[in-house]
Amino acid sequence: MVLFFGIGLLSAQQLYRYTLDSFDKDVIADEGFETYLYTMDRLAKQYGLQIKVQGEGFRKADSPVRGAIVPPSATSNHLVGHAVDINIVYNGTWYNSSALSNYSSLPQAIKNFITGCKNEGMRWGGEFSTTDPVHFDDGLNLYNKARYDRLYLLYQ
């Protein structure tokens, strides 16, 4: 984990750049999302998965979202560093949004990963009313709106 100063934050709450063994690139996230990233890494190792990060996790509100499969939400957890979008590689096969959206046809290892993330308190976008199967977050914008709003003011 490396403190990410590129945003120019000088407060007690910080964005960090996380380097995780199962992830193909670093994820920028708020320190409050750290436990969830480590959970995802642990589960990916446990089930023999490689995580392909789409974007960086955190993003600025005015940044274009390349390859978005759903319109970005105005209250997205990405805007406060509490979400990550991923593809998954298992046994040499790449599972992108199209493949991940068909839960019943996923290999058991990927199902176990998704279930494990949910059991640890994460939300999986494959269960959203507008499905976004590459998306994982902790629901901060729903479960602690005051904290979400504080972080939004800090980071945006």
C-alpha angles and dihedrals in degrees: 000000000000126000108248110222097170091095090056098233121164103176138099089264113069143178114233135196108233122202110198128184097232096042120089093216141012123282122217109215145151114265089245089067094051096097091054093051091051089048091053091049092049092048093046090054092045092054098036096249132148116214118219108199115218108208116340105285100249117061137175117250093241095049117110114243108225116211094004112174093196130029110269113257119239087228097041117157087227087074091065099035096257100117142057133193117214145174118207131222117203125174090346095307120119115223110200130170093290094052095040091052090066097068096172092060096048120112113261091247091062092044088052090050093051092046091047091052091050092047088056092055103269127133119228116214091218086078097049119113086246098039120231103172095181091059128097125173142151097242094244091151089059105033101039108020093166091058091043090053092049092050092046091056090047099047103032 
